[in-house]
Amino acid sequence: MSTEIEPNQTSSRGAWMVLAAGILWGTTGTAQAFAPAGASPLAVGAVRLAVGGTALLLLALARRQLRAGGWPWRPTTLLVTTIALYQVCFFAAVARTGVAVGTVVAIGSAPMLAGLLGLLLLGERPTLRWLLATALAVAGCTLLVATGGDLHVDAIGVLLALGAGASYALYTIASRELLRLQPPDAVTAVAFFGGALLLGPLLFFVDLSWLASGRGMLVALHLGLVTTAIAYILYIRALLTVPTATAVTLALMEPLTAAALGVLLLGERLTPPAILGIVLLLAGLLILTIRTSKN
């Protein structure tokens, strides 16, 4: 049976929880900027997943929410592999085609892919309101992230970034499927601890000496506990009431937060196109959030 996405299906609380998760995700880049020299993006991604996955597993065990049964292999496998694939695809894309292009393609493609996959796999039919909000938000994200400096477009890098966007969308869909059978804490624990196990071998091939410093350890803990564990606890609970496509669009709060922190903490300057991008991105998010709050 198909499920039509109507505005009143999305709770106000769920929408604000996604926005809160997006704010926490948006601190990732700033935290990496404060990491010691030698902390490569791939090493940071693997450590982030290991710390966050372990924390989420311990939380689920403490709350006695993990049980052996009720884990159908298809959505469970999809859940774990997409978390790991996102890390690999995104960091590989950034390495090949640069931060700007890699981020725009990965983050910008995710809402559209989520809408398409949500329709095909879950029968969720996007509304005109979602289409308008997503168009504004993606356009704003593009202007915000990809303005200023020379852009280098690498075909393989773009494909990897699309793979990251698709992985994020598929993770959201697999999560919604498993939430019908398992509590939220159990789903996030399996996703991230499983993803950490898949990426575990990478830890033997990357430089981890930066973790020996106090600053390096603080960065690792922030990325693992705040931007992964807490952020995804909020996100997974929001998926109980927020449709797939809407959740992924609202999560575009991430680049908006990253831009604000770059200006406030890292001394970055916004170009006029980037300011326009912020306005468009805010407009798209407000269309979804304000409409939600009225129901």
C-alpha positions in Angstrom: 0.0 0.0 0.0 1.4 3.4 -0.9 1.8 6.2 1.6 1.3 9.7 0.4 3.4 12.4 2.0 1.1 15.0 3.4 2.2 18.0 5.5 0.1 16.8 8.5 2.0 13.5 8.5 5.1 15.3 9.7 5.1 16.3 13.4 6.5 19.6 14.4 8.7 17.9 17.0 10.2 15.5 14.4 11.0 18.3 12.1 12.8 20.3 14.8 14.7 17.2 15.8 16.0 16.8 12.2 17.1 20.5 12.2 18.9 19.9 15.6 20.7 16.9 14.1 21.7 19.0 11.1 23.1 21.7 13.4 25.3 19.1 15.2 26.4 17.6 11.8 27.3 21.1 10.8 30.0 21.3 13.5 31.9 18.5 11.8 34.0 20.6 9.5 34.9 23.1 12.2 36.0 20.3 14.5 38.2 18.8 11.8 39.8 22.2 11.3 40.9 22.1 14.9 42.3 18.6 14.6 46.1 18.2 14.8 48.3 17.9 11.7 48.3 14.4 10.3 44.6 13.8 10.9 43.6 12.7 7.4 39.9 12.8 6.4 39.8 9.0 6.0 41.3 8.5 9.5 38.9 11.0 11.0 36.0 9.3 9.3 37.0 5.9 10.6 37.7 7.1 14.1 34.4 9.0 14.2 32.5 5.9 13.3 34.3 3.8 15.8 33.7 6.2 18.7 30.1 6.9 17.7 29.3 3.3 17.0 30.7 2.1 20.3 28.8 4.8 22.2 25.5 3.9 20.5 26.0 0.2 21.2 26.7 0.9 24.9 23.6 3.1 25.1 21.3 0.4 23.5 22.8 -2.3 25.8 22.3 -0.1 28.9 18.7 0.5 28.0 18.2 -3.2 27.1 16.9 -2.5 23.7 19.0 -4.9 21.7 17.5 -8.3 21.0 18.5 -11.0 18.6 15.3 -11.4 16.7 13.4 -9.0 14.4 16.3 -8.0 12.1 15.4 -8.9 8.5 18.6 -9.4 6.6 17.9 -7.1 3.6 17.2 -3.8 5.4 19.7 -4.6 8.1 22.5 -5.3 5.6 21.5 -2.1 3.7 21.6 -0.1 7.0 25.1 -1.2 7.9 26.7 -1.1 4.5 25.3 2.4 3.6 26.7 3.9 6.7 30.2 2.5 5.8 29.8 3.4 2.1 28.9 7.0 2.9 32.2 7.5 4.7 34.3 5.9 2.0 32.4 7.5 -1.0 32.3 11.0 0.5 36.0 11.2 1.6 37.1 9.6 -1.7 35.0 12.1 -3.7 36.4 15.1 -1.8 39.9 13.8 -2.4 39.3 13.5 -6.2 37.1 16.5 -7.0 37.6 18.9 -4.0 35.6 19.9 -1.0 33.2 22.2 -2.8 32.1 20.0 -5.7 32.2 16.8 -3.6 30.0 18.4 -0.8 27.5 20.0 -3.2 27.0 16.8 -5.2 26.8 14.5 -2.1 24.5 16.8 0.0 22.6 18.3 -2.9 21.8 15.0 -4.5 20.6 13.3 -1.3 17.1 15.0 -1.0 16.3 14.3 -4.6 17.5 10.7 -4.4 15.6 10.3 -1.2 12.4 11.5 -2.8 12.8 9.2 -5.8 13.8 6.1 -3.7 11.1 6.9 -1.1 8.5 6.8 -3.9 9.9 3.6 -5.5 10.6 1.6 -2.3 8.1 3.0 0.3 5.4 4.4 -1.9 5.8 7.9 -0.4 4.6 10.5 -2.9 6.3 13.9 -2.5 4.0 17.0 -2.4 4.5 20.2 -4.4 5.4 21.9 -1.1 8.3 19.4 -0.6 9.4 19.9 -4.2 9.5 23.7 -3.9 11.3 23.5 -0.5 13.9 21.1 -1.8 14.5 23.1 -5.0 15.2 26.2 -3.0 17.3 24.4 -0.4 19.4 22.6 -3.0 20.0 25.7 -5.0 20.9 27.6 -1.8 23.3 24.8 -0.8 25.0 24.9 -4.2 25.5 28.7 -4.0 26.7 28.5 -0.4 29.2 25.7 -0.8 30.5 26.1 -4.4 31.1 29.8 -4.6 34.5 31.3 -4.4 37.8 29.8 -5.6 38.4 27.5 -8.6 36.3 24.4 -8.9 37.7 21.2 -10.2 35.2 18.7 -11.6 36.4 15.1 -11.8 34.0 12.6 -13.3 34.9 9.7 -11.0 34.8 12.1 -8.0 31.3 13.2 -9.0 30.2 9.6 -9.2 31.6 8.9 -5.8 29.8 11.9 -4.4 26.5 10.7 -5.9 27.3 7.4 -4.3 27.6 9.2 -0.9 24.2 10.9 -1.5 22.5 7.7 -2.5 24.1 5.9 0.6 22.6 8.6 2.9 19.2 8.3 1.3 19.2 4.5 1.4 20.3 4.6 5.1 17.3 6.7 5.9 15.0 4.3 4.0 16.5 1.2 5.7 16.1 2.9 9.1 12.4 3.6 8.5 11.9 0.0 7.6 13.6 -1.3 10.7 11.9 1.2 13.0 8.7 -0.8 12.4 10.3 -3.8 14.2 13.0 -2.3 16.5 13.4 0.7 18.9 15.4 3.7 17.7 18.4 3.2 19.9 18.8 -0.4 18.7 18.6 0.7 15.0 21.3 3.3 15.4 23.5 1.0 17.5 23.4 -1.8 14.8 23.9 0.7 12.0 27.0 2.5 13.4 28.7 -0.3 15.3 28.2 -2.5 12.2 29.6 0.3 10.0 32.5 0.7 12.3 33.3 -3.0 12.1 33.3 -2.8 8.3 35.7 0.2 8.3 37.8 -1.2 11.2 40.6 -2.5 9.0 41.2 1.0 7.8 42.5 1.9 11.2 45.5 -0.3 10.6 46.5 1.7 7.5 46.0 5.3 8.5 48.0 7.6 10.8 46.4 7.7 14.3 49.3 9.5 16.1 47.2 12.7 16.3 44.9 10.9 18.8 47.8 11.0 21.4 47.4 14.7 21.9 44.6 16.2 24.1 43.3 18.3 21.2 43.2 15.2 19.0 41.3 13.2 21.5 38.8 16.1 22.1 38.2 16.3 18.3 37.6 12.5 18.1 35.2 12.5 21.1 33.3 15.5 19.6 33.0 13.9 16.2 32.0 10.5 17.7 29.7 11.5 20.5 28.2 14.8 19.4 28.1 14.7 15.5 27.5 11.0 15.3 25.9 9.5 18.5 23.7 12.4 19.7 22.9 13.7 16.2 21.8 10.3 14.9 19.8 9.6 18.1 17.8 12.7 17.2 17.6 11.8 13.5 16.4 8.3 14.0 13.7 9.3 16.4 12.5 12.0 14.0 12.1 9.3 11.3 9.2 7.9 13.4 7.1 10.8 12.3 9.0 12.5 9.4 8.8 11.1 5.8 12.1 10.1 4.2 12.3 12.9 1.6 11.3 15.6 4.1 13.9 14.4 6.7 16.8 14.5 4.1 15.8 18.0 2.9 15.6 19.3 6.5 19.0 17.9 7.2 20.4 20.5 4.8 20.6 22.6 8.0 24.1 21.0 8.1 25.8 23.2 5.4 24.1 26.3 6.8 25.5 25.6 10.2 28.9 24.9 8.8 28.9 28.2 6.9 27.9 30.1 10.1 30.6 28.5 12.2 33.2 29.1 9.4 32.4 32.8 9.7 32.2 33.0 13.5 35.1 30.7 14.5 37.4 30.3 11.5 37.4 33.9 10.1 35.9 32.9 6.7 34.1 35.5 4.6 30.9 35.0 2.7 30.6 36.2 -0.9 27.4 37.8 -2.2 26.4 34.5 -4.0 27.0 32.6 -0.7 24.7 35.1 1.2 22.0 34.5 -1.5 22.5 30.8 -1.0 21.9 31.2 2.8 18.6 33.1 2.0 17.4 30.4 -0.4 18.4 27.5 1.9 16.6 29.2 4.9 13.6 29.7 2.7 13.4 26.1 1.8 13.8 24.9 5.4 11.2 27.4 6.6 8.6 26.2 4.1 8.8 22.7 5.5 9.2 23.7 9.2 6.6 26.4 9.5 4.0 24.4 7.6 4.7 21.5 10.0 4.4 23.7 13.1 0.9 24.7 12.1 -0.4 21.1 12.1 
